[in-house]
């Protein structure tokens, strides 16, 4: 997560009077406390260090500090007004004379106000929002590629990258904060983008980051255990995801391969199934898996649409992701026949990504960092290489859902011939304690269910080298958990570390190319 990146903004905005913003938040109890109601706002931010002259500074309450503590810096940098809660309004920096919007829960109105300041950009775009525990990144890339192939100018917002009409920007959040998202959408509209594929996280929905956005399509991939450090339980996690389907999207696409998806279905829902032929609006059959990683399957859609698609992305979960993408493309009225070939040709960084250095075994990097994803990736590898031995290098992130650690260890140990438990991003936690929880899950399996050997190697670089050294010709080595990430966070410091680079270096060393 790169929170130091200054988010992009459009080159021009219409100055919005503060009184207009106050009127927009009035239904939720917001009020203009002080200052000239004719003050005009030209931008919004919630980071004092990123204030531009003319900005509304959103001083939000936080877990460790209150944004109002930084209001003096924001005002000195050119902020012309502040949005905050009653506690923030009492800070000395916000004494009488500072134009101030006050709302009991300012996050509830921040998205709406940001959209207004940036000219309600989502109504000028077809925004396809994709939520779910897994598959958001892959599906959004598939949607963007398909729409571009069908002749549209596309944008992409997500975990790995942000794209504006082919230009890449770094990503800071899966779903950017509301002011950054609305500014980004306005910039996309300014640059001629017509369609945007956007990942929508549960945090983004629960914290209102997606508020103020009108979606042409809302799509759901799946749900499994994750983020229970933030959500109370799976029901609460699901409820956050379900907010995308509360009437804010003109069309809804839902994968119904699980009960979670089936709970979202209504009369107008466009359904997708990769497991039940003929049981959904979009479905697949005749799946054939190739040893090289590709898979072919027949896609069936509305109006008798049928297409034999050969995808470079392996795994049954990617059949589902592909169907969701095609359904989204169709839902915005694009030509699915033109989109399908481009969708079939997509690779996504850190998602079942192969590292090829001339070695005689298969090497894969994947972002799987939750129990169901670990199971799905290893099952996909087994399907592609049924006679191969499989090693997986896996850790769990610190300061995140602790309950999934043992589960991840168990899922990996039941499927891998070698499980190397290592560090992921320990953050502020003791790395050894995280590894111990994973090992407890692996060792807690009945002996008959543990497939192979276990190693504990805390140093991730050494763990990758151990797995590479273990591999024989025809084996598969999977480095899971960090995917596209280019850093490892340990005790508050982010060190340069990319799994694909470390894996490539280990292979080069083994085959004498280092």
C-alpha positions, 0 to 999 in steps of 0.5 A, a space after each residue: 500500500 503506497 499511501 505517499 502517492 499523491 492521487 491524480 486530479 482533473 486539470 479543471 473543476 467547477 468551483 462549488 459554493 460551500 453553501 451548495 455542499 452544505 445543502 447536499 449534506 443537510 438531509 444527513 444532519 450536516 450544517 455550515 457552522 461558520 464562514 462565508 457561505 459563498 466560499 468556493 471549493 475546487 478540490 477535496 482531500 483528507 490528507 493535510 500534506 496533499 492539500 491544494 489551494 481551494 480544497 475542502 479538507 476532510 478532518 475525519 476521526 481515526 483510530 490513533 488521531 483525529 484529522 482535525 489535529 492537522 487542520 492548521 497545516 491544511 489551512 496553511 497549505 490553502 484549504 478554504 474550508 473543513 469538513 469534520 465532526 463535532 469533536 473535530 470542530 472543537 479543536 483550537 485550529 477550527 475556531 470561529 472564522 474558519 468555514 466549517 461543515 459539521 456532520 456527526 459522521 462525516 464519512 457518510 457525506 464525504 463521497 457525496 460531497 467529493 462527487 459534487 465537487 468533481 462534477 459527479 463524474 461517474 454519471 459521465 462514465 460506465 463504471 463496473 464495480 466488482 466485489 468479492 473475496 477473491 477474483 476482483 483484480 483478475 475480473 477487473 483486468 478481464 473486463 477492461 481488456 474486453 471493453 477495450 477490444 470492443 472499441 471502448 476507451 477504458 479505465 481500471 482501478 484496483 489493487 495492482 494498478 490504475 490505468 487511464 486510457 492505457 497509461 499506468 498509475 500506481 495504486 494506493 488502495 484497492 478502493 481509493 478514499 472517496 475524494 481520491 476516487 472521485 478526482 480519479 473518475 473526473 480525470 478519466 472522464 476528462 481524458 476521454 475514458 468511457 468505461 471503468 472497471 473498478 475493484 470495490 473492497 469491503 473496506 471501501 463499501 463499509 467506510 463509504 469510499 464508493 459513496 457518491 459513485 453511480 455504477 452501471 454494473 455491480 458484480 459479485 465473484 465469491 465470498 470466503 473468510 478474510 478481513 475478520 480483523 475489520 468485520 465482526 464475522 462473515 455475516 458482517 463481511 457479507 453485509 458490507 459486500 452486499 452494499 454494492 447491490 443496494 440499488 446503486 448499480 443499474 445492472 447486477 452480475 452475481 456468480 451463484 456458485 456459492 450460497 453467498 452469491 445466491 443470497 444476492 439474486 433478485 428478479 433482475 440479477 444477471 447470474 453466472 455459474 461455472 459449476 451448473 451448466 444451464 443454471 444461470 444467465 451465463 455458464 460454461 461447460 466442456 472445460 479442458 485443462 492443458 498441462 501448460 496452464 491454459 484451459 479451454 471451455 465453452 461459454 454460453 450466454 443470453 440470446 444463444 451466445 456460444 463461444 469456445 474460449 481458450 484462456 491463459 488463466 488456469 483454475 476453475 475459479 478463473 472460469 468463473 472470473 471469465 464468465 463474470 467479466 463477459 457478463 459485465 461486458 454484455 451488461 453495458 451493451 458492449 459486443 461480447 463477441 469482440 471482447 471474448 478473444 481479448 479476455 482470453 489473452 489476459 495475464 495478471 501480475 501476481 495471479 497464477 503468474 509463471 516465472 520462466 527462466 529455462 528451468 525444468 520445473 514449473 514456478 508460479 507466483 500467486 496472491 493467494 492470502 486467504 484459506 479458500 484462495 490457497 486451496 483453489 490455487 493448489 487444486 488448480 495446480 494439481 489439475 494441470 499437473 496431476 503427476 507432479 509433486 507440489 511445493 508451496 511457500 506461504 506466510 500470513 500477514 500481521 495485524 490482520 485476520 488472525 483466525 485464518 492463519 491456522 486455516 491457511 496452514 491446514 489447507 496448504 498442508 493437505 495439498 502440498 508435498 512440501 509446505 514451507 511456512 515463512 514470513 509474509 508482511 509481519 508488520 508490527 507482530 512477532 513473525 514467529 508467533 504468526 508462523 506458529 499459528 500456521 504450523 498449528 493448523 498444519 500439524 492439527 490435521 490428522 496424519 492421513 490428511 497431511 500430504 507431505 513435509 513441513 518446513 519453517 523458514 522465517 526468512 522469505 528469501 531463504 524459504 523460496 530458495 529452499 523450495 527451488 532446491 527441493 524441486 525435481 524435473 516436472 515438479 511445481 513450486 508455488 510462492 503464495 501470499 504476496 503476488 504483485 507486491 514489491 515490498 515486505 513490511 517488518 516492524 514498520 519498515 517496508 523493505 524491497 521484496 518481490 516474490 517474482 524477482 526472488 523466485 527468478 533469482 533462486 532459479 538462476 542460482 540453481 541452474 547456474 545463470 546467476 
